[in-house]
């Protein structure tokens, strides 16, 4: 059985996290021997958005595809990037008049292909098109492109993410949740061969509130008024999942979440 190793790196928050990820990428490659690397980059620029400069750094370092999410629209520089680079995705179920696309075919140096898709949930988020119907439409289109299909499901509610996993079981290689920035303990292979996790976790500063300066986050919650978003800087960790995929079937053989360095659990 010929297999493919795929790394999906969870939401990078701030330039400090981009720098740390790029610094440690060589050792990550040595540890996991990835054939394909996918990164969620929607939070790199000041915690909200992505520009051509950061995307170029990631691609130059060997990343094959960048997914984003709802915060991509908060940085206007991202719109030109979405319009010009098909390897930078935005959720497919936004109105079609927005720039960018929600899926792409990644052709690896050895000509093997991986389909990467992104959809966004609706629970507690924008009232956009149905992600389940949008995913169905694309799955039907890409059947002839590759059997390996990775879906980044950018959603808030765990129930909606779990439902998407069952909806795609046996039809996608993996359904990987993003957006909530907290790695969940439910990584599994579903009965028909689709790898699933509710959230792959945040690559960013963990001395924070989901990447945000703790003092600012507390003021927002305690005072219930707006305070300028500031990305934290300390305790940077890399979060993601390592997938091993059967190339003949496109189904997952294993899903292994990782966080590096590991959190302290005792004193």
Secondary structure as a PSIPRED ss2 file (coil, helix, strand):
# PSIPRED VFORMAT (PSIPRED V4.0)

   1 X C   1.000  0.000  0.000
   2 X C   1.000  0.000  0.000
   3 X E   0.000  0.000  1.000
   4 X E   0.000  0.000  1.000
   5 X E   0.000  0.000  1.000
   6 X E   0.000  0.000  1.000
   7 X E   0.000  0.000  1.000
   8 X E   0.000  0.000  1.000
   9 X E   0.000  0.000  1.000
  10 X C   1.000  0.000  0.000
  11 X C   1.000  0.000  0.000
  12 X E   0.000  0.000  1.000
  13 X E   0.000  0.000  1.000
  14 X H   0.000  1.000  0.000
  15 X H   0.000  1.000  0.000
  16 X H   0.000  1.000  0.000
  17 X H   0.000  1.000  0.000
  18 X H   0.000  1.000  0.000
  19 X H   0.000  1.000  0.000
  20 X H   0.000  1.000  0.000
  21 X H   0.000  1.000  0.000
  22 X H   0.000  1.000  0.000
  23 X H   0.000  1.000  0.000
  24 X H   0.000  1.000  0.000
  25 X H   0.000  1.000  0.000
  26 X H   0.000  1.000  0.000
  27 X H   0.000  1.000  0.000
  28 X H   0.000  1.000  0.000
  29 X H   0.000  1.000  0.000
  30 X H   0.000  1.000  0.000
  31 X H   0.000  1.000  0.000
  32 X H   0.000  1.000  0.000
  33 X C   1.000  0.000  0.000
  34 X C   1.000  0.000  0.000
  35 X C   1.000  0.000  0.000
  36 X E   0.000  0.000  1.000
  37 X E   0.000  0.000  1.000
  38 X E   0.000  0.000  1.000
  39 X E   0.000  0.000  1.000
  40 X E   0.000  0.000  1.000
  41 X C   1.000  0.000  0.000
  42 X C   1.000  0.000  0.000
  43 X E   0.000  0.000  1.000
  44 X C   1.000  0.000  0.000
  45 X C   1.000  0.000  0.000
  46 X C   1.000  0.000  0.000
  47 X C   1.000  0.000  0.000
  48 X C   1.000  0.000  0.000
  49 X E   0.000  0.000  1.000
  50 X C   1.000  0.000  0.000
  51 X C   1.000  0.000  0.000
  52 X H   0.000  1.000  0.000
  53 X H   0.000  1.000  0.000
  54 X H   0.000  1.000  0.000
  55 X H   0.000  1.000  0.000
  56 X H   0.000  1.000  0.000
  57 X H   0.000  1.000  0.000
  58 X H   0.000  1.000  0.000
  59 X H   0.000  1.000  0.000
  60 X H   0.000  1.000  0.000
  61 X C   1.000  0.000  0.000
  62 X C   1.000  0.000  0.000
  63 X C   1.000  0.000  0.000
  64 X C   1.000  0.000  0.000
  65 X E   0.000  0.000  1.000
  66 X E   0.000  0.000  1.000
  67 X E   0.000  0.000  1.000
  68 X C   1.000  0.000  0.000
  69 X C   1.000  0.000  0.000
  70 X H   0.000  1.000  0.000
  71 X H   0.000  1.000  0.000
  72 X H   0.000  1.000  0.000
  73 X H   0.000  1.000  0.000
  74 X H   0.000  1.000  0.000
  75 X C   1.000  0.000  0.000
  76 X C   1.000  0.000  0.000
  77 X H   0.000  1.000  0.000
  78 X H   0.000  1.000  0.000
  79 X H   0.000  1.000  0.000
  80 X H   0.000  1.000  0.000
  81 X H   0.000  1.000  0.000
  82 X H   0.000  1.000  0.000
  83 X H   0.000  1.000  0.000
  84 X H   0.000  1.000  0.000
  85 X C   1.000  0.000  0.000
  86 X C   1.000  0.000  0.000
  87 X C   1.000  0.000  0.000
  88 X E   0.000  0.000  1.000
  89 X C   1.000  0.000  0.000
  90 X C   1.000  0.000  0.000
  91 X C   1.000  0.000  0.000
  92 X C   1.000  0.000  0.000
  93 X C   1.000  0.000  0.000
  94 X C   1.000  0.000  0.000
  95 X C   1.000  0.000  0.000
  96 X C   1.000  0.000  0.000
  97 X C   1.000  0.000  0.000
  98 X C   1.000  0.000  0.000
  99 X C   1.000  0.000  0.000
 100 X C   1.000  0.000  0.000
 101 X C   1.000  0.000  0.000
 102 X C   1.000  0.000  0.000
 103 X E   0.000  0.000  1.000
 104 X E   0.000  0.000  1.000
 105 X E   0.000  0.000  1.000
 106 X E   0.000  0.000  1.000
 107 X E   0.000  0.000  1.000
 108 X C   1.000  0.000  0.000
 109 X C   1.000  0.000  0.000
 110 X C   1.000  0.000  0.000
 111 X C   1.000  0.000  0.000
 112 X C   1.000  0.000  0.000
 113 X E   0.000  0.000  1.000
 114 X E   0.000  0.000  1.000
 115 X E   0.000  0.000  1.000
 116 X E   0.000  0.000  1.000
 117 X E   0.000  0.000  1.000
 118 X E   0.000  0.000  1.000
 119 X E   0.000  0.000  1.000
 120 X E   0.000  0.000  1.000
 121 X C   1.000  0.000  0.000
 122 X C   1.000  0.000  0.000
 123 X C   1.000  0.000  0.000
 124 X C   1.000  0.000  0.000
 125 X C   1.000  0.000  0.000
 126 X C   1.000  0.000  0.000
 127 X C   1.000  0.000  0.000
 128 X C   1.000  0.000  0.000
 129 X C   1.000  0.000  0.000
 130 X C   1.000  0.000  0.000
 131 X H   0.000  1.000  0.000
 132 X H   0.000  1.000  0.000
 133 X H   0.000  1.000  0.000
 134 X H   0.000  1.000  0.000
 135 X H   0.000  1.000  0.000
 136 X H   0.000  1.000  0.000
 137 X H   0.000  1.000  0.000
 138 X H   0.000  1.000  0.000
 139 X H   0.000  1.000  0.000
 140 X H   0.000  1.000  0.000
 141 X H   0.000  1.000  0.000
 142 X H   0.000  1.000  0.000
 143 X C   1.000  0.000  0.000
 144 X C   1.000  0.000  0.000
 145 X C   1.000  0.000  0.000
 146 X C   1.000  0.000  0.000
 147 X C   1.000  0.000  0.000
 148 X C   1.000  0.000  0.000
 149 X E   0.000  0.000  1.000
 150 X E   0.000  0.000  1.000
 151 X E   0.000  0.000  1.000
 152 X E   0.000  0.000  1.000
 153 X E   0.000  0.000  1.000
 154 X E   0.000  0.000  1.000
 155 X C   1.000  0.000  0.000
 156 X C   1.000  0.000  0.000
 157 X C   1.000  0.000  0.000
 158 X H   0.000  1.000  0.000
 159 X H   0.000  1.000  0.000
 160 X H   0.000  1.000  0.000
 161 X H   0.000  1.000  0.000
 162 X H   0.000  1.000  0.000
 163 X H   0.000  1.000  0.000
 164 X H   0.000  1.000  0.000
 165 X H   0.000  1.000  0.000
 166 X H   0.000  1.000  0.000
 167 X H   0.000  1.000  0.000
 168 X H   0.000  1.000  0.000
 169 X E   0.000  0.000  1.000
 170 X C   1.000  0.000  0.000
 171 X C   1.000  0.000  0.000
 172 X E   0.000  0.000  1.000
 173 X C   1.000  0.000  0.000
 174 X E   0.000  0.000  1.000
 175 X E   0.000  0.000  1.000
 176 X E   0.000  0.000  1.000
 177 X E   0.000  0.000  1.000
 178 X E   0.000  0.000  1.000
 179 X C   1.000  0.000  0.000
 180 X C   1.000  0.000  0.000
 181 X C   1.000  0.000  0.000
 182 X C   1.000  0.000  0.000
 183 X C   1.000  0.000  0.000
 184 X C   1.000  0.000  0.000
 185 X C   1.000  0.000  0.000
 186 X C   1.000  0.000  0.000
 187 X C   1.000  0.000  0.000
 188 X E   0.000  0.000  1.000
 189 X E   0.000  0.000  1.000
 190 X C   1.000  0.000  0.000
 191 X C   1.000  0.000  0.000
 192 X C   1.000  0.000  0.000
 193 X C   1.000  0.000  0.000
 194 X C   1.000  0.000  0.000
 195 X E   0.000  0.000  1.000
 196 X E   0.000  0.000  1.000
 197 X E   0.000  0.000  1.000
 198 X C   1.000  0.000  0.000
 199 X C   1.000  0.000  0.000
 200 X C   1.000  0.000  0.000
 201 X C   1.000  0.000  0.000
 202 X C   1.000  0.000  0.000
 203 X E   0.000  0.000  1.000
 204 X E   0.000  0.000  1.000
 205 X E   0.000  0.000  1.000
 206 X C   1.000  0.000  0.000
 207 X C   1.000  0.000  0.000
 208 X C   1.000  0.000  0.000
 209 X E   0.000  0.000  1.000
 210 X C   1.000  0.000  0.000
 211 X C   1.000  0.000  0.000
 212 X E   0.000  0.000  1.000
 213 X C   1.000  0.000  0.000
 214 X H   0.000  1.000  0.000
 215 X H   0.000  1.000  0.000
 216 X H   0.000  1.000  0.000
 217 X H   0.000  1.000  0.000
 218 X H   0.000  1.000  0.000
 219 X H   0.000  1.000  0.000
 220 X H   0.000  1.000  0.000
 221 X H   0.000  1.000  0.000
 222 X H   0.000  1.000  0.000
 223 X H   0.000  1.000  0.000
 224 X C   1.000  0.000  0.000
 225 X C   1.000  0.000  0.000
 226 X C   1.000  0.000  0.000
 227 X C   1.000  0.000  0.000
 228 X C   1.000  0.000  0.000
 229 X C   1.000  0.000  0.000
 230 X C   1.000  0.000  0.000
 231 X E   0.000  0.000  1.000
 232 X C   1.000  0.000  0.000
 233 X C   1.000  0.000  0.000
 234 X C   1.000  0.000  0.000
 235 X C   1.000  0.000  0.000
 236 X E   0.000  0.000  1.000
 237 X E   0.000  0.000  1.000
 238 X E   0.000  0.000  1.000
 239 X E   0.000  0.000  1.000
 240 X E   0.000  0.000  1.000
 241 X E   0.000  0.000  1.000
 242 X E   0.000  0.000  1.000
 243 X E   0.000  0.000  1.000
 244 X E   0.000  0.000  1.000
 245 X E   0.000  0.000  1.000
 246 X E   0.000  0.000  1.000
 247 X C   1.000  0.000  0.000
 248 X C   1.000  0.000  0.000
 249 X C   1.000  0.000  0.000
 250 X C   1.000  0.000  0.000
 251 X C   1.000  0.000  0.000
 252 X E   0.000  0.000  1.000
 253 X E   0.000  0.000  1.000
 254 X E   0.000  0.000  1.000
 255 X E   0.000  0.000  1.000
 256 X E   0.000  0.000  1.000
 257 X E   0.000  0.000  1.000
 258 X E   0.000  0.000  1.000
 259 X E   0.000  0.000  1.000
 260 X E   0.000  0.000  1.000
 261 X C   1.000  0.000  0.000
 262 X C   1.000  0.000  0.000
 263 X C   1.000  0.000  0.000
 264 X C   1.000  0.000  0.000
 265 X C   1.000  0.000  0.000
 266 X C   1.000  0.000  0.000
 267 X C   1.000  0.000  0.000
